[in-house]
Amino acid sequence: MTSLPSKTIKLSTVIALMTFEFLLVACLSSMALSQSQIIYNNLLKSRDALMDQRRYLISEADRLNQQMIALKKNIELVNGYLRDNDKAVADVDNALRRAQ
């Protein structure tokens, strides 16, 4: 009869150790899952910030493109006035030469 209680103690010890191992694995898994969820959420935030930045850059590029179109029109207009002015100066120079 003395051998029976020692087997019972060993079995209860094994059950206690198995329970402890189960809890330890469950806690570690929960921490790993929690950690990967944090990483995933941070990556989502980074992606959202990059997408916001992309939208801003696209709108800024569009705004600058519109300004460039307007400036090109202004340059063409000023260059037209400059050509007209050059012709007028040439006409006056010709008139001055004939007047002498």
Secondary structure, 3 states (H helix, E strand, C coil): CCHHHHHHHHHHHHHHHHHHHHHHHHHHHHHHHHHHHHHHHHHHHHHHHHHHHHHHHHHHHHHHHHHHHHHHHHHHHHHHHHHHHHHHHHHHHHHHHHHC
